[in-house]
Each structure stands twice: as structure tokens, then as C-alpha cells.
Amino acid sequence: MDLDSQISLDNLLFVERRCRSCGEHKNLLEDFYIMRRSKPSLASSYAYECKECTIKRITDKRSKP
């Protein structure tokens, strides 16, 4: 029984996830980066930190000497 074939991307359209950095609930597909491109239909394939927080973390870390 292959669960990956039974779950489609349509099941993730209205899924929300809480960002571990800012704590806000955001849309999984629009606001989080996909980390495992081989299995995009799984919710666990997406990061737990939103795109805004990821960008802020990277720019803050790189701007310090």
C-alpha cells in the first residue's frame, strides 16, 4: 500500500502551519519553502519556518562582520 500515490497536492491547499520563529499561522503552500522536492505532496516536506523569517534570519546573519 503506497500512501504517496493516495495523497495529492490538492489535499494540502488549505493546510496551515505555525511558524516556529514568529508563531503566526500561515498557509503551507504560499508561505513556507519546500525542503524535500522529491515528495511535494507531503506536509512534512515543507520547512517549519516561514519565508519571511527565513529571509530575515539569513540577512541578519550575513550582515554581521
One Martini backbone bead per residue (centre of mass of N, CA, C, O) as a GRO file, in nm:
protein
   65
    1MET     BB    1   0.091   0.041   0.028
    2ASP     BB    2   0.074   0.366  -0.120
    3LEU     BB    3   0.049   0.686   0.009
    4ASP     BB    4   0.157   0.884  -0.210
    5SER     BB    5  -0.068   0.811  -0.429
    6GLN     BB    6  -0.322   0.909  -0.241
    7ILE     BB    7  -0.177   1.183  -0.220
    8SER     BB    8  -0.240   1.512  -0.295
    9LEU     BB    9  -0.199   1.852  -0.342
   10ASP     BB   10  -0.500   1.922  -0.274
   11ASN     BB   11  -0.475   1.852   0.042
   12LEU     BB   12  -0.275   2.127   0.094
   13LEU     BB   13  -0.423   2.403   0.033
   14PHE     BB   14  -0.557   2.444   0.352
   15VAL     BB   15  -0.293   2.440   0.502
   16GLU     BB   16  -0.164   2.509   0.821
   17ARG     BB   17   0.119   2.677   0.979
   18ARG     BB   18   0.341   2.719   1.239
   19CYS     BB   19   0.579   2.928   1.311
   20ARG     BB   20   0.876   2.895   1.501
   21SER     BB   21   0.949   3.207   1.517
   22CYS     BB   22   0.667   3.392   1.513
   23GLY     BB   23   0.380   3.210   1.552
   24GLU     BB   24   0.232   3.211   1.291
   25HIS     BB   25  -0.037   3.148   1.084
   26LYS     BB   26   0.015   2.977   0.768
   27ASN     BB   27   0.044   2.900   0.453
   28LEU     BB   28   0.204   2.634   0.323
   29LEU     BB   29   0.242   2.697   0.008
   30GLU     BB   30   0.311   3.020   0.027
   31ASP     BB   31   0.498   3.051   0.322
   32PHE     BB   32   0.674   2.790   0.249
   33TYR     BB   33   0.939   2.599   0.208
   34ILE     BB   34   1.066   2.350   0.017
   35MET     BB   35   1.280   2.071   0.101
   36ARG     BB   36   1.136   1.813  -0.046
   37ARG     BB   37   1.101   1.762  -0.388
   38SER     BB   38   1.022   1.450  -0.408
   39LYS     BB   39   0.767   1.523  -0.180
   40PRO     BB   40   0.518   1.759  -0.219
   41SER     BB   41   0.255   1.605  -0.081
   42LEU     BB   42   0.396   1.656   0.189
   43ALA     BB   43   0.399   1.839   0.480
   44SER     BB   44   0.700   1.752   0.569
   45SER     BB   45   0.844   1.905   0.313
   46TYR     BB   46   0.817   2.154   0.484
   47ALA     BB   47   0.897   2.408   0.652
   48TYR     BB   48   0.895   2.564   0.994
   49GLU     BB   49   0.978   2.828   0.842
   50CYS     BB   50   0.913   3.107   0.714
   51LYS     BB   51   1.009   3.312   0.465
   52GLU     BB   52   1.047   3.573   0.628
   53CYS     BB   53   1.225   3.451   0.857
   54THR     BB   54   1.446   3.338   0.675
   55ILE     BB   55   1.538   3.604   0.547
   56LYS     BB   56   1.601   3.750   0.813
   57ARG     BB   57   1.812   3.548   0.922
   58ILE     BB   58   2.013   3.563   0.686
   59THR     BB   59   2.064   3.874   0.680
   60ASP     BB   60   2.159   3.902   0.975
   61LYS     BB   61   2.400   3.702   0.955
   62ARG     BB   62   2.551   3.842   0.705
   63SER     BB   63   2.582   4.147   0.820
   64LYS     BB   64   2.775   4.038   1.012
   65PRO     BB   65   3.130   4.038   1.077
   0.00000   0.00000   0.00000
